[in-house]
Amino acid sequence: MRLSDALHLPRGVIAAVGGGGKTTLLWQLALETSETNRVLLTTTTHIWPPCCTSLLSPTRAEIRAAFETTRLLAVGERTDEGKLGPAGMLNGEYEGLADYVFIEADGARGLPLKAPAGHEPVLPKNPALILAVAGMSCVGRSIRDAAHRPERYAELAGLGIDETITPQAVARVLTHPQGQHKGVTERFAVVLNQADDEQRLAFAREVAKQIAGETLILALQTQPGWMERWRDGRREE
């Protein structure tokens, strides 16, 4: 089963928050959906430019024109470090630009876990789905070592900053109203990525058991076609 099918992916604006593989996740979804649909990739923070046609500072008319020759397009503003930032000309208005708009709405500095600061995440207007991502490379590591904004993560998790991360802590922050569920009023799904070996997979399953709602366990870098689907703490066959 394709990832987009497993998520019953809705058309419209889809945002990813958290850490541990947001860019890879959105790129996979963009590749799948762009086979037959117009797909836009962008960010409300900063991302490395994806491997597709990119428009800098585009207008809505320029985006519509670009879709005459491609089905997969990235938009944004070039930053000093060579990344893409938010597309200023669009003023945060992404609805109606494409069949699917994928937005990276959070930064984690390459770490598997993330706790949002007061101004984060930067969610888009009227998203159809929020994907909360956590990386299972956190297994065996301390919060200080594995989490972006570790002091805040420790506070939300109920652990000391130098304590080893537990499945309970990961599940708690993913679903906490000040964690990855912050500001979310729309459909919400959890993605546990980097389940690349038996230890990480076992850890991910313990996290999934504690989450009410939709959860996917993935290993996008090493096994991009593999997944486990969970709902309300139980594995689906």
VENZI-V346559 format. One record per run of one state. SS is the DSSP state (h for helix, s for strand, l for the rest). FROM is the first residue (numbers start at 1). TO is the last residue. If there is no record, write none. Layout:
ss={SS & SS}
from={FROM & FROM}
to={TO & TO}
This chain:
ss={l & h & l & s & l & h & l & s & l & s & l & s & l & h & l & s & l & s & l & h & l & s & l & s & l & s & h & l & s & h & s & l & h & l & s & l & h & l & s & l & h & l & s & l & s & l & s & l}
from={1 & 3 & 7 & 12 & 19 & 22 & 34 & 39 & 44 & 46 & 48 & 53 & 57 & 60 & 67 & 72 & 79 & 84 & 86 & 88 & 91 & 100 & 105 & 113 & 115 & 129 & 136 & 139 & 142 & 143 & 147 & 149 & 150 & 158 & 164 & 165 & 167 & 176 & 188 & 194 & 198 & 209 & 214 & 220 & 223 & 232 & 234 & 237}
to={2 & 6 & 11 & 18 & 21 & 33 & 38 & 43 & 45 & 47 & 52 & 56 & 59 & 66 & 71 & 78 & 83 & 85 & 87 & 90 & 99 & 104 & 112 & 114 & 128 & 135 & 138 & 141 & 142 & 146 & 148 & 149 & 157 & 163 & 164 & 166 & 175 & 187 & 193 & 197 & 208 & 213 & 219 & 222 & 231 & 233 & 236 & 237}
